[in-house]
Amino acid sequence: MTLPLSPDAQRACLLALGNAADAVGFAVPLAQYSQQQALHVIDAVIHAYERQQHQHSRALRGLPPLDDFEDDDIPFDDGRDATTADSHRCVTPASNH
């Protein structure tokens, strides 16, 4: 079953498509895109759709929207902010010389 795109998802996908097509060049017909260029366009549109769906899901759960930096999958993020992280730095023990 295919679900219709919400107007917000449509706008996000169109913006991503336009940006990706602009990077290739609007004068280049779609039939002349290289495989890499076509995959870039597809990836951009899918990423925009997934991000919009994630934003919608967050809104339904009462969570704030993600900005361009914030991500739920930040590697090595232990949930501490920089000031807390600094207090847990590894310190090399002094030698007994």
PyMOL CGO cylinders between C-alpha atoms (Angstrom):
from pymol import cmd
from pymol.cgo import CYLINDER

trace = [
    CYLINDER, 0.00, 0.00, 0.00, 1.39, 3.37, -1.00, 0.3, 1, 1, 1, 1, 1, 1,
    CYLINDER, 1.39, 3.37, -1.00, 0.65, 6.24, 1.34, 0.3, 1, 1, 1, 1, 1, 1,
    CYLINDER, 0.65, 6.24, 1.34, 0.18, 9.73, -0.11, 0.3, 1, 1, 1, 1, 1, 1,
    CYLINDER, 0.18, 9.73, -0.11, 2.88, 12.24, 0.71, 0.3, 1, 1, 1, 1, 1, 1,
    CYLINDER, 2.88, 12.24, 0.71, 1.92, 15.02, 3.06, 0.3, 1, 1, 1, 1, 1, 1,
    CYLINDER, 1.92, 15.02, 3.06, 2.31, 18.55, 1.69, 0.3, 1, 1, 1, 1, 1, 1,
    CYLINDER, 2.31, 18.55, 1.69, 5.36, 19.04, 3.97, 0.3, 1, 1, 1, 1, 1, 1,
    CYLINDER, 5.36, 19.04, 3.97, 6.96, 15.83, 2.69, 0.3, 1, 1, 1, 1, 1, 1,
    CYLINDER, 6.96, 15.83, 2.69, 6.22, 16.85, -0.91, 0.3, 1, 1, 1, 1, 1, 1,
    CYLINDER, 6.22, 16.85, -0.91, 7.91, 20.22, -0.37, 0.3, 1, 1, 1, 1, 1, 1,
    CYLINDER, 7.91, 20.22, -0.37, 10.92, 18.59, 1.31, 0.3, 1, 1, 1, 1, 1, 1,
    CYLINDER, 10.92, 18.59, 1.31, 11.29, 16.09, -1.56, 0.3, 1, 1, 1, 1, 1, 1,
    CYLINDER, 11.29, 16.09, -1.56, 10.90, 18.77, -4.23, 0.3, 1, 1, 1, 1, 1, 1,
    CYLINDER, 10.90, 18.77, -4.23, 13.50, 20.96, -2.53, 0.3, 1, 1, 1, 1, 1, 1,
    CYLINDER, 13.50, 20.96, -2.53, 15.93, 18.03, -2.34, 0.3, 1, 1, 1, 1, 1, 1,
    CYLINDER, 15.93, 18.03, -2.34, 15.25, 17.13, -5.97, 0.3, 1, 1, 1, 1, 1, 1,
    CYLINDER, 15.25, 17.13, -5.97, 15.83, 20.72, -7.04, 0.3, 1, 1, 1, 1, 1, 1,
    CYLINDER, 15.83, 20.72, -7.04, 19.10, 20.99, -5.10, 0.3, 1, 1, 1, 1, 1, 1,
    CYLINDER, 19.10, 20.99, -5.10, 20.39, 17.69, -6.46, 0.3, 1, 1, 1, 1, 1, 1,
    CYLINDER, 20.39, 17.69, -6.46, 19.37, 18.57, -10.03, 0.3, 1, 1, 1, 1, 1, 1,
    CYLINDER, 19.37, 18.57, -10.03, 21.03, 21.96, -9.64, 0.3, 1, 1, 1, 1, 1, 1,
    CYLINDER, 21.03, 21.96, -9.64, 24.27, 20.22, -8.62, 0.3, 1, 1, 1, 1, 1, 1,
    CYLINDER, 24.27, 20.22, -8.62, 24.13, 18.10, -11.80, 0.3, 1, 1, 1, 1, 1, 1,
    CYLINDER, 24.13, 18.10, -11.80, 22.95, 21.01, -13.94, 0.3, 1, 1, 1, 1, 1, 1,
    CYLINDER, 22.95, 21.01, -13.94, 19.40, 21.75, -15.01, 0.3, 1, 1, 1, 1, 1, 1,
    CYLINDER, 19.40, 21.75, -15.01, 20.47, 21.73, -18.66, 0.3, 1, 1, 1, 1, 1, 1,
    CYLINDER, 20.47, 21.73, -18.66, 21.37, 18.03, -18.42, 0.3, 1, 1, 1, 1, 1, 1,
    CYLINDER, 21.37, 18.03, -18.42, 18.37, 15.84, -19.36, 0.3, 1, 1, 1, 1, 1, 1,
    CYLINDER, 18.37, 15.84, -19.36, 17.52, 13.12, -16.85, 0.3, 1, 1, 1, 1, 1, 1,
    CYLINDER, 17.52, 13.12, -16.85, 18.21, 10.45, -19.49, 0.3, 1, 1, 1, 1, 1, 1,
    CYLINDER, 18.21, 10.45, -19.49, 21.81, 11.68, -19.68, 0.3, 1, 1, 1, 1, 1, 1,
    CYLINDER, 21.81, 11.68, -19.68, 22.53, 11.51, -15.94, 0.3, 1, 1, 1, 1, 1, 1,
    CYLINDER, 22.53, 11.51, -15.94, 25.33, 9.14, -15.04, 0.3, 1, 1, 1, 1, 1, 1,
    CYLINDER, 25.33, 9.14, -15.04, 24.46, 6.34, -12.64, 0.3, 1, 1, 1, 1, 1, 1,
    CYLINDER, 24.46, 6.34, -12.64, 26.26, 8.22, -9.87, 0.3, 1, 1, 1, 1, 1, 1,
    CYLINDER, 26.26, 8.22, -9.87, 24.30, 11.41, -10.58, 0.3, 1, 1, 1, 1, 1, 1,
    CYLINDER, 24.30, 11.41, -10.58, 20.98, 9.55, -10.67, 0.3, 1, 1, 1, 1, 1, 1,
    CYLINDER, 20.98, 9.55, -10.67, 21.79, 7.77, -7.39, 0.3, 1, 1, 1, 1, 1, 1,
    CYLINDER, 21.79, 7.77, -7.39, 22.70, 11.13, -5.81, 0.3, 1, 1, 1, 1, 1, 1,
    CYLINDER, 22.70, 11.13, -5.81, 19.27, 12.50, -6.78, 0.3, 1, 1, 1, 1, 1, 1,
    CYLINDER, 19.27, 12.50, -6.78, 17.50, 9.41, -5.46, 0.3, 1, 1, 1, 1, 1, 1,
    CYLINDER, 17.50, 9.41, -5.46, 19.48, 9.52, -2.21, 0.3, 1, 1, 1, 1, 1, 1,
    CYLINDER, 19.48, 9.52, -2.21, 18.72, 13.22, -1.73, 0.3, 1, 1, 1, 1, 1, 1,
    CYLINDER, 18.72, 13.22, -1.73, 14.97, 12.73, -2.22, 0.3, 1, 1, 1, 1, 1, 1,
    CYLINDER, 14.97, 12.73, -2.22, 14.79, 9.65, 0.01, 0.3, 1, 1, 1, 1, 1, 1,
    CYLINDER, 14.79, 9.65, 0.01, 16.82, 11.37, 2.73, 0.3, 1, 1, 1, 1, 1, 1,
    CYLINDER, 16.82, 11.37, 2.73, 14.50, 14.39, 2.61, 0.3, 1, 1, 1, 1, 1, 1,
    CYLINDER, 14.50, 14.39, 2.61, 11.43, 12.13, 2.84, 0.3, 1, 1, 1, 1, 1, 1,
    CYLINDER, 11.43, 12.13, 2.84, 12.86, 10.13, 5.74, 0.3, 1, 1, 1, 1, 1, 1,
    CYLINDER, 12.86, 10.13, 5.74, 13.88, 13.28, 7.59, 0.3, 1, 1, 1, 1, 1, 1,
    CYLINDER, 13.88, 13.28, 7.59, 10.39, 14.74, 7.12, 0.3, 1, 1, 1, 1, 1, 1,
    CYLINDER, 10.39, 14.74, 7.12, 8.81, 11.53, 8.42, 0.3, 1, 1, 1, 1, 1, 1,
    CYLINDER, 8.81, 11.53, 8.42, 11.17, 11.56, 11.41, 0.3, 1, 1, 1, 1, 1, 1,
    CYLINDER, 11.17, 11.56, 11.41, 10.28, 15.19, 12.13, 0.3, 1, 1, 1, 1, 1, 1,
    CYLINDER, 10.28, 15.19, 12.13, 6.56, 14.34, 11.91, 0.3, 1, 1, 1, 1, 1, 1,
    CYLINDER, 6.56, 14.34, 11.91, 7.05, 11.39, 14.28, 0.3, 1, 1, 1, 1, 1, 1,
    CYLINDER, 7.05, 11.39, 14.28, 8.91, 13.60, 16.77, 0.3, 1, 1, 1, 1, 1, 1,
    CYLINDER, 8.91, 13.60, 16.77, 6.12, 16.18, 16.62, 0.3, 1, 1, 1, 1, 1, 1,
    CYLINDER, 6.12, 16.18, 16.62, 3.50, 13.50, 17.31, 0.3, 1, 1, 1, 1, 1, 1,
    CYLINDER, 3.50, 13.50, 17.31, 5.49, 12.42, 20.39, 0.3, 1, 1, 1, 1, 1, 1,
    CYLINDER, 5.49, 12.42, 20.39, 5.82, 16.02, 21.61, 0.3, 1, 1, 1, 1, 1, 1,
    CYLINDER, 5.82, 16.02, 21.61, 9.56, 16.19, 20.93, 0.3, 1, 1, 1, 1, 1, 1,
    CYLINDER, 9.56, 16.19, 20.93, 11.25, 19.30, 19.51, 0.3, 1, 1, 1, 1, 1, 1,
    CYLINDER, 11.25, 19.30, 19.51, 12.22, 19.23, 15.84, 0.3, 1, 1, 1, 1, 1, 1,
    CYLINDER, 12.22, 19.23, 15.84, 15.74, 18.26, 14.87, 0.3, 1, 1, 1, 1, 1, 1,
    CYLINDER, 15.74, 18.26, 14.87, 18.01, 20.99, 13.60, 0.3, 1, 1, 1, 1, 1, 1,
    CYLINDER, 18.01, 20.99, 13.60, 20.76, 20.43, 11.03, 0.3, 1, 1, 1, 1, 1, 1,
    CYLINDER, 20.76, 20.43, 11.03, 23.27, 19.38, 13.70, 0.3, 1, 1, 1, 1, 1, 1,
    CYLINDER, 23.27, 19.38, 13.70, 21.19, 17.29, 16.07, 0.3, 1, 1, 1, 1, 1, 1,
    CYLINDER, 21.19, 17.29, 16.07, 20.74, 13.59, 15.30, 0.3, 1, 1, 1, 1, 1, 1,
    CYLINDER, 20.74, 13.59, 15.30, 19.56, 10.63, 17.33, 0.3, 1, 1, 1, 1, 1, 1,
    CYLINDER, 19.56, 10.63, 17.33, 22.40, 8.49, 15.94, 0.3, 1, 1, 1, 1, 1, 1,
    CYLINDER, 22.40, 8.49, 15.94, 25.45, 10.56, 16.86, 0.3, 1, 1, 1, 1, 1, 1,
    CYLINDER, 25.45, 10.56, 16.86, 28.33, 8.10, 17.25, 0.3, 1, 1, 1, 1, 1, 1,
    CYLINDER, 28.33, 8.10, 17.25, 30.15, 8.12, 20.58, 0.3, 1, 1, 1, 1, 1, 1,
    CYLINDER, 30.15, 8.12, 20.58, 27.46, 10.27, 22.17, 0.3, 1, 1, 1, 1, 1, 1,
    CYLINDER, 27.46, 10.27, 22.17, 27.03, 9.20, 25.77, 0.3, 1, 1, 1, 1, 1, 1,
    CYLINDER, 27.03, 9.20, 25.77, 24.44, 11.85, 26.53, 0.3, 1, 1, 1, 1, 1, 1,
    CYLINDER, 24.44, 11.85, 26.53, 26.81, 14.12, 28.48, 0.3, 1, 1, 1, 1, 1, 1,
    CYLINDER, 26.81, 14.12, 28.48, 27.43, 17.68, 27.43, 0.3, 1, 1, 1, 1, 1, 1,
    CYLINDER, 27.43, 17.68, 27.43, 30.95, 19.03, 26.94, 0.3, 1, 1, 1, 1, 1, 1,
    CYLINDER, 30.95, 19.03, 26.94, 31.27, 20.39, 30.49, 0.3, 1, 1, 1, 1, 1, 1,
    CYLINDER, 31.27, 20.39, 30.49, 30.36, 17.03, 32.02, 0.3, 1, 1, 1, 1, 1, 1,
    CYLINDER, 30.36, 17.03, 32.02, 32.59, 15.16, 29.58, 0.3, 1, 1, 1, 1, 1, 1,
    CYLINDER, 32.59, 15.16, 29.58, 35.58, 17.32, 30.57, 0.3, 1, 1, 1, 1, 1, 1,
    CYLINDER, 35.58, 17.32, 30.57, 35.23, 16.32, 34.20, 0.3, 1, 1, 1, 1, 1, 1,
    CYLINDER, 35.23, 16.32, 34.20, 35.65, 12.66, 33.20, 0.3, 1, 1, 1, 1, 1, 1,
    CYLINDER, 35.65, 12.66, 33.20, 38.84, 13.00, 31.15, 0.3, 1, 1, 1, 1, 1, 1,
    CYLINDER, 38.84, 13.00, 31.15, 41.42, 10.27, 31.35, 0.3, 1, 1, 1, 1, 1, 1,
    CYLINDER, 41.42, 10.27, 31.35, 44.41, 11.43, 33.35, 0.3, 1, 1, 1, 1, 1, 1,
    CYLINDER, 44.41, 11.43, 33.35, 47.74, 9.71, 33.10, 0.3, 1, 1, 1, 1, 1, 1,
    CYLINDER, 47.74, 9.71, 33.10, 49.06, 8.90, 36.57, 0.3, 1, 1, 1, 1, 1, 1,
    CYLINDER, 49.06, 8.90, 36.57, 52.26, 10.62, 37.59, 0.3, 1, 1, 1, 1, 1, 1,
    CYLINDER, 52.26, 10.62, 37.59, 55.36, 8.44, 37.59, 0.3, 1, 1, 1, 1, 1, 1,
    CYLINDER, 55.36, 8.44, 37.59, 57.14, 7.58, 40.83, 0.3, 1, 1, 1, 1, 1, 1,
    CYLINDER, 57.14, 7.58, 40.83, 60.61, 8.76, 39.70, 0.3, 1, 1, 1, 1, 1, 1,
]
cmd.load_cgo(trace, "trace")
